[in-house]
Amino acid sequence: MDDQPRIGVYICECGVNIGATVDVAQVVQFAAGLPNVVVARPHRYTCSESGQEMIKQDIRTLDLNRVVVASCSPRMHEGTFQAAVAEAGLNPYCFEMANIREHVSWVVKDPAQATAKAQRLVNAAVARVAWHEPLAARREGVTPVALVVGGGIAGIQAALTIAEAGFPVALVERSPSIGGHMAQLDKTFPTLDCST
């Protein structure tokens, strides 16, 4: 990877979800002036096929080595964009997302404040992605054994559930007896049974 970051920034309007509150053109203009940003572009729906194609084309033609997308929740589309940058030959971990839908346009009603907050989030994402390094996915073996720390009611129940699923389990408690606070009670509601 080149030492000098070459960052592409893509600001999504998300239809009216973002565009109705955030001045996307102003955020794009702001992003274009940030250090190491080679290109900044708006798109109505960045997660769409045409939006992803725009990002892939820019990676190839502008020699981008990092990408920032400011749009919706990473939970919703981070995988989508990581796959798109990977298809263009960029390591998917050289990608950063700024959530300007849930964290900005859905919660900030004043357009000037929303735009300023979106700019701050884009600034942070650009600063962060500049430090990203390529990572390689790998598989690691797993030992199918569980350790449950705490012999209270929750710990006992967790250990029993894991054991019933067929896995070896060890229950560790720091006091000489199990049961936690529950074992200190005389009777329990609603049956008034002995807690132990």
Secondary structure in CASP SS format (residue, H / E / C, confidence):
PFRMAT SS
TARGET T0000
AUTHOR 0000-0000-0000
METHOD secondary structure of the structure
MODEL  1
M C 1.00
D C 1.00
D C 1.00
Q C 1.00
P C 1.00
R C 1.00
I E 1.00
G E 1.00
V E 1.00
Y E 1.00
I E 1.00
C E 1.00
E C 1.00
C C 1.00
G C 1.00
V H 1.00
N H 1.00
I H 1.00
G H 1.00
A C 1.00
T C 1.00
V C 1.00
D C 1.00
V H 1.00
A H 1.00
Q H 1.00
V H 1.00
V H 1.00
Q H 1.00
F H 1.00
A H 1.00
A H 1.00
G C 1.00
L C 1.00
P C 1.00
N C 1.00
V E 1.00
V E 1.00
V E 1.00
A E 1.00
R E 1.00
P E 1.00
H E 1.00
R C 1.00
Y C 1.00
T C 1.00
C C 1.00
S C 1.00
E H 1.00
S H 1.00
G H 1.00
Q H 1.00
E H 1.00
M H 1.00
I H 1.00
K H 1.00
Q H 1.00
D H 1.00
I H 1.00
R H 1.00
T H 1.00
L H 1.00
D C 1.00
L C 1.00
N C 1.00
R E 1.00
V E 1.00
V E 1.00
V E 1.00
A E 1.00
S E 1.00
C C 1.00
S C 1.00
P H 1.00
R H 1.00
M H 1.00
H H 1.00
E H 1.00
G H 1.00
T H 1.00
F H 1.00
Q H 1.00
A H 1.00
A H 1.00
V H 1.00
A H 1.00
E H 1.00
A C 1.00
G C 1.00
L C 1.00
N C 1.00
P C 1.00
Y C 1.00
C C 1.00
F E 1.00
E E 1.00
M E 1.00
A E 1.00
N E 1.00
I C 1.00
R H 1.00
E H 1.00
H H 1.00
V H 1.00
S H 1.00
W C 1.00
V C 1.00
V C 1.00
K C 1.00
D C 1.00
P H 1.00
A H 1.00
Q H 1.00
A H 1.00
T H 1.00
A H 1.00
K H 1.00
A H 1.00
Q H 1.00
R H 1.00
L H 1.00
V H 1.00
N H 1.00
A H 1.00
A H 1.00
V H 1.00
A H 1.00
R H 1.00
V H 1.00
A C 1.00
W C 1.00
H C 1.00
E C 1.00
P C 1.00
L C 1.00
A C 1.00
A C 1.00
R C 1.00
R C 1.00
E C 1.00
G C 1.00
V C 1.00
T C 1.00
P C 1.00
V C 1.00
A E 1.00
L E 1.00
V E 1.00
V E 1.00
G C 1.00
G C 1.00
G C 1.00
I H 1.00
A H 1.00
G H 1.00
I H 1.00
Q H 1.00
A H 1.00
A H 1.00
L H 1.00
T H 1.00
I H 1.00
A H 1.00
E H 1.00
A C 1.00
G C 1.00
F C 1.00
P C 1.00
V E 1.00
A E 1.00
L E 1.00
V E 1.00
E C 1.00
R C 1.00
S C 1.00
P C 1.00
S C 1.00
I C 1.00
G C 1.00
G H 1.00
H H 1.00
M H 1.00
A H 1.00
Q H 1.00
L C 1.00
D C 1.00
K E 1.00
T E 1.00
F C 1.00
P C 1.00
T C 1.00
L C 1.00
D E 1.00
C E 1.00
S C 1.00
T C 1.00
END
